[in-house]
Amino acid sequence: MKTWVYIDHFNGQPAPASWEALGLAKTFGEASAIVFGQNVEALAKTALEYGADSVLLADDASLAVFSPEAFASTLAALVSNSPPALILFPTTSRTRELAAMLAIDLATGVLVDVTGLELFDNQVTATRPVYEGKLLEKTTCSASPQLVTLRARAFPKPTPEAGRVGEIKKVAAVADGSVTVEDFVSGEQGVSLTDAGVVVSAGRGVSNDPAEGFKLVGALAAVLGGAVGASRAAVDEGYIPYANQVGQTGKVVSPDLYIAAGISGAIQHMSGMRSSKLIVAINKDADAPIFQAARYGVVGDLFTMVPALTEAFKKKLGK
Ligand SMILES: Cc1cc2nc3c(=O)[nH]c(=O)nc-3n(C[C@H](O)[C@H](O)[C@H](O)COP(=O)(O)OP(=O)(O)OC[C@H]3O[C@@H](n4cnc5c(N)ncnc54)[C@H](O)[C@@H]3O)c2cc1C
């Protein structure tokens, strides 16, 4: 099946889930990467190394800064020329807008934040979590092309093959002057939450000494090469910026390891981390709901348990 994969990036830095999408597309047959931006030829070459059979590259000053209008118009024009059966996107805040606008332009549908995708007869069946992750639904899209955004870390990332080459076809940008993006400001620092293999989060349980609590959590995350997350309660109390919030109104993460310290496990928090491969909870209250989702639980004070874990990991990892 002919599949296109949109390579999402910020200032040339690709969202790693783009490569996961490319790996999945290759299992369906021919896969072309879509790369838009300015001075992004290097990204097109990287897409070939990650297995793209070819790249459609729109490298133009009008695409220097992401704008869903211009990017959707450019992609819609390409689809009109030679429509693929399926377009995959990594799920990011940018692609949520882009895929939705493209679906309107092409009078098709978009399946969002998909965690499983099967192919039967040129039609995909998508699995996606609904009701805050309590149920998984299977959905199809009857219109064409089928647009699907894939949850980060839900699909394996292919191993790149250095020096792999292929066709890079330059295509024209379609200007859309309706919106001018002046600047992007990112509140996220360090390892990206959505791409991190390990997330260590804290909640209102740090309230006795929030600065010290997040310092301890940050130290554990650093030893594990992970990112720091938080519950909304911690964000609302001003302990940590909103960019770190995990949950229904924050980020959705699927790390290999999620450590929740001083977080009760409200459904709105769980919806953002339920798909983590291994959940560890540290909580003073043995009846906290988070323990129902956790594979390993520690009933104890995070101010003692988190530094103890950091020391143990340091020793184990030789750091
Ligand atoms: C529309 C809506 C959207 C929402 N979106 C989100 C969202 O995106 N993300 C989110 O997280 N929440 C969200 N919430 C809020 C959610 O309902 C909870 O209020 C919030 O998750 C609670 O955060 P918490 O677990 O840190 O705090 P609490 O529920 O107060 O739990 C704190 C926990 O820390 C434990 N504790 C206390 N001291 C210690 C200690 N020293 N050591 C160990 N454990 C300790 C306690 O036993 C307790 O279990 C949303 C709510 C609504 C209504």
The ligand as an SDF file (V2000), in Angstrom:
LIG
                    3D

 53 58  0  0  0  0  0  0  0  0999 V2000
  -11.2740   18.5650   33.8540 C   0  0  0  0  0  0  0  0  0  0  0  0
  -10.1090   18.1350   34.7220 C   0  0  0  0  0  0  0  0  0  0  0  0
   -8.8900   17.9210   34.1280 C   0  0  0  0  0  0  0  0  0  0  0  0
   -7.8030   17.4920   34.8960 C   0  0  0  0  0  0  0  0  0  0  0  0
   -6.5950   17.2600   34.2900 N   0  0  0  0  0  0  0  0  0  0  0  0
   -5.5910   16.7490   35.0220 C   0  0  0  0  0  0  0  0  0  0  0  0
   -4.3380   16.4130   34.4160 C   0  0  0  0  0  0  0  0  0  0  0  0
   -4.1110   16.6180   33.2100 O   0  0  0  0  0  0  0  0  0  0  0  0
   -3.3720   15.8840   35.2020 N   0  0  0  0  0  0  0  0  0  0  0  0
   -3.5450   15.6600   36.5520 C   0  0  0  0  0  0  0  0  0  0  0  0
   -2.6070   15.1640   37.1970 O   0  0  0  0  0  0  0  0  0  0  0  0
   -4.6990   15.9900   37.1260 N   0  0  0  0  0  0  0  0  0  0  0  0
   -5.7100   16.5490   36.4150 C   0  0  0  0  0  0  0  0  0  0  0  0
   -6.8680   16.9080   37.0500 N   0  0  0  0  0  0  0  0  0  0  0  0
   -6.8800   16.9250   38.5240 C   0  0  0  0  0  0  0  0  0  0  0  0
   -7.1040   15.5670   39.1670 C   0  0  0  0  0  0  0  0  0  0  0  0
   -8.4960   15.3380   39.3090 O   0  0  0  0  0  0  0  0  0  0  0  0
   -6.4700   15.5160   40.5670 C   0  0  0  0  0  0  0  0  0  0  0  0
   -6.9720   16.5630   41.3430 O   0  0  0  0  0  0  0  0  0  0  0  0
   -4.9450   15.6240   40.5520 C   0  0  0  0  0  0  0  0  0  0  0  0
   -4.3990   14.6930   39.6440 O   0  0  0  0  0  0  0  0  0  0  0  0
   -4.4080   15.3290   41.9440 C   0  0  0  0  0  0  0  0  0  0  0  0
   -3.0440   15.5200   41.9830 O   0  0  0  0  0  0  0  0  0  0  0  0
   -2.1370   14.7600   43.0620 P   0  0  0  0  0  0  0  0  0  0  0  0
   -2.3260   13.3160   42.9110 O   0  0  0  0  0  0  0  0  0  0  0  0
   -0.7790   15.3350   42.9760 O   0  0  0  0  0  0  0  0  0  0  0  0
   -2.7760   15.3190   44.4260 O   0  0  0  0  0  0  0  0  0  0  0  0
   -3.6170   14.5630   45.5190 P   0  0  0  0  0  0  0  0  0  0  0  0
   -4.8080   13.8970   44.9440 O   0  0  0  0  0  0  0  0  0  0  0  0
   -3.8250   15.5500   46.6130 O   0  0  0  0  0  0  0  0  0  0  0  0
   -2.6470   13.3890   46.0270 O   0  0  0  0  0  0  0  0  0  0  0  0
   -1.4560   13.6140   46.6970 C   0  0  0  0  0  0  0  0  0  0  0  0
   -0.9540   12.2400   47.1110 C   0  0  0  0  0  0  0  0  0  0  0  0
    0.3200   12.3750   47.7250 O   0  0  0  0  0  0  0  0  0  0  0  0
    0.3930   11.4610   48.8070 C   0  0  0  0  0  0  0  0  0  0  0  0
    1.4110   12.0040   49.7050 N   0  0  0  0  0  0  0  0  0  0  0  0
    1.3480   13.0880   50.4990 C   0  0  0  0  0  0  0  0  0  0  0  0
    2.5120   13.3180   51.0890 N   0  0  0  0  0  0  0  0  0  0  0  0
    3.3720   12.3410   50.6760 C   0  0  0  0  0  0  0  0  0  0  0  0
    4.7330   12.0240   50.9420 C   0  0  0  0  0  0  0  0  0  0  0  0
    5.4910   12.8040   51.7230 N   0  0  0  0  0  0  0  0  0  0  0  0
    5.2680   10.9340   50.3630 N   0  0  0  0  0  0  0  0  0  0  0  0
    4.5270   10.1300   49.5550 C   0  0  0  0  0  0  0  0  0  0  0  0
    3.2370   10.3930   49.2670 N   0  0  0  0  0  0  0  0  0  0  0  0
    2.6640   11.4810   49.8040 C   0  0  0  0  0  0  0  0  0  0  0  0
   -0.9920   11.3970   49.3670 C   0  0  0  0  0  0  0  0  0  0  0  0
   -1.2070   10.1910   50.0820 O   0  0  0  0  0  0  0  0  0  0  0  0
   -1.8360   11.5080   48.1070 C   0  0  0  0  0  0  0  0  0  0  0  0
   -2.1630   10.2140   47.5990 O   0  0  0  0  0  0  0  0  0  0  0  0
   -7.9540   17.3260   36.2890 C   0  0  0  0  0  0  0  0  0  0  0  0
   -9.1970   17.5500   36.8700 C   0  0  0  0  0  0  0  0  0  0  0  0
  -10.2650   17.9500   36.1090 C   0  0  0  0  0  0  0  0  0  0  0  0
  -11.5900   18.1730   36.7670 C   0  0  0  0  0  0  0  0  0  0  0  0
  1  2  1  0
  2  3  1  0
  2 52  2  0
  3  4  2  0
  4  5  1  0
  4 50  1  0
  5  6  2  0
  6  7  1  0
  6 13  1  0
  7  8  2  0
  7  9  1  0
  9 10  1  0
 10 11  2  0
 10 12  1  0
 12 13  2  0
 13 14  1  0
 14 15  1  0
 14 50  1  0
 15 16  1  0
 16 17  1  0
 16 18  1  0
 18 19  1  0
 18 20  1  0
 20 21  1  0
 20 22  1  0
 22 23  1  0
 23 24  1  0
 24 25  2  0
 24 26  1  0
 24 27  1  0
 27 28  1  0
 28 29  2  0
 28 30  1  0
 28 31  1  0
 31 32  1  0
 32 33  1  0
 33 34  1  0
 33 48  1  0
 34 35  1  0
 35 36  1  0
 35 46  1  0
 36 37  1  0
 36 45  1  0
 37 38  2  0
 38 39  1  0
 39 40  1  0
 39 45  2  0
 40 41  1  0
 40 42  2  0
 42 43  1  0
 43 44  2  0
 44 45  1  0
 46 47  1  0
 46 48  1  0
 48 49  1  0
 50 51  2  0
 51 52  1  0
 52 53  1  0
M  END
$$$$
